[in-house]
Structure formats: C-alpha cells, structure tokens
Amino acid sequence: MNHDFPAASQAVRTVLERMRNEKLRDIFPLYNSDPLDDPGGAGTAPGNRFGVDGFDPLETAVDGLVGTISFPTITPEGEVAQLREDTVDEDLGLPRDLNGDSIIDDLDHSSDYVLLPIKVEVDWLGRYGQRHVEFFTMFAEIRK
C-alpha cells in the first residue's frame, strides 16, 4: 500500500483546520496567491503554497513546495486577486452567489463573501512517479 496518499490527505486536513481557525473574512486574504492583500502587510500571510514533511516537490515546483490552495479568482493586471461569483468551475460549484444577495455578478467579492469555495491540492514526486490529490470544500458564515 502507498502510504503517501494518507499523509497527503492528513496534510490537507491540517491546512483546512488552520484555515477554519481564522475568521471567515480573513481566510481569503491570508491564503490566496496575492501577497499584496495580506492583512498584516505584503508578504506576511501564509499564502497559497505549503510544504508536506517527507514529500519531494515536482521539478516544476519553483518554490520547492508541494501544496496549493486556490479560490475562484481572477487577477486583473496590476491589481490584487478578485474573488468572483461568475467564475466557471464545476468542481467548486461555480458560478455561485458568494455574498448572499441572490445575484451572480462579475464583481469582486473578496470583502463581502459569506460562502468561500476552496480547492486544496498536493503534487509530489513519489516512489512511483508524480502523484496528485485534490480536495474541494466550502466554508460558510452562519447567520442567526
């Protein structure tokens, strides 16, 4: 049995639990790929890449990390990443109303989302070659 997949799954669960410990409103700027919107200043957040102990990165991993967190975003030239409802991504259930106004639009919802679709992937070089796992989830704000 290949023990890499359970270890990769555990690493993803750990990352998701760290995210879950943050306020929903902070998750996107803390874990997206754009360091310009980090809450504590540029480059201070964990970002969208992470390592997994004992996993070798692929040759294409310029940062030497194996894990990637992604959201339904676009990044217009010269701007920070925008969280978008109109993104088409079947795996993340999009397009979808992310801010709870019952309208799917083409605006940036990185400051008013109540639903946050998340994809977490791990790509590594295992004993038998390139390996990949991916998980999809959604965090939501519960309103009373």
N, C-alpha and C positions, 0 to 999 in steps of 0.2 A: 504494500500500500504506500502511496505517495503521501508523506506527512507534510508536504509544503502547503497543500490546499487548506487543511485545518488551521495552520499557522497564519496563512494569508487571511482567512476568514476571521480569525481572532484579532488580527491587526486592524481590520476594517471595523469590527465591533468596538475596539478600543478608540479608534478615531471618532466614530459616531457618538460614543459616550462622552468623550471630551467636548464634542460639539453640543451635545444635549445639556451639558453643564453651563453653557452660556445662555444669555438672554437671546430669544429668537431673533430679535432685531440686530444683534451683534454678529450672528453666525455668518451671514453673507460677507460683510467686510473683513471679518477675521480669516475666513477660509477660501476666499476667491483668489484668482491668479493675479490680481492687480494690487501691487503694493502701495499705490497712490491713495487708496481709500482706507488704509489701516487706521483703526480708531486711535491708536497711540502715536501716530505719525508714520510716514512712509517707511516700509520695511520692518515694522515692529510686530506684525501679526504672524501666526503660524503659516499662513498661506495655503496654497492648494496642493503642495507636494509633501510627502512624508517617507521616511525610511521604515524598513522592517528588519529587525535584527536577524542576521543569518541569511538574508536574501541578497543575491548578486543582481545588480541592475543590468538591464539590457545595454548593449553597446550604444544604442541611440539615446540613452538617458544622459543628457549633458550635465545634469546636476548630481548624478550618482544615486538618485532616489528611485524607489520602485512604486510608490503610491501616488494617486492623483484624485483630487476631489473636484467635481465640476457641478455647475449650476446652469440653468438655461439663460445664457448671457450672449450679448454682443458687445464689442468694444469699438466704438467709433474712433477713427484716427484722432489721436491727441486727447482722448477723453478716458475716463475710468470705465470699468465694465458696467454694463447696464443689465439688470435683472429684468427679463422680458416675458410677458404673457404670450406673445404671438410667436414665440419660438416653436418650431415643429419638431417634437421629439417624442415618439411613441413610447419609448422606454420610461420617460419621465412623466408621461401623461399630459403632454402639451400639444397644442395650446390649451391653456387653463387660466382661469381667473385667480390670480395670486394675491390680490389685495382685498377681495371680498366685496367688490362693488357690482358684481353680476355682469361686468363688461370685460371682454377680452380686447385689449388695445395694444398699440405699439409704443407705449410709453415706458420709461424707466421706473421700475417698482422696487428698486433697491432700498428705498427708505420707508415704504408703506406696505410691504408684503405681510400676509398673515398665514400663507402657505409657502413652504420652501422646498421644492424638489431638489434632491441631491443624488448624485451618482458618485460612487467611490470605486476606484479600480486599482488593482495591483498587477504590475507586469514585471516579471523577473526571469532570470536565466536559471533554470533548474537543472537537475541531473540529466533530464531527457530533452533539454532544449528550452525554448521560450514557453513561458506559462502566463496565463491571464485569468483573473477572476474579476467580476464586477457585481456590485450591489446597488440597488435603487431603493430609495426611501423618500419620505416626505415628512418634514417637521411642520407642525401647525400650532398656531396660537389658539388656545381655548378661551373663548369669551364667555363670561357669565351674564 
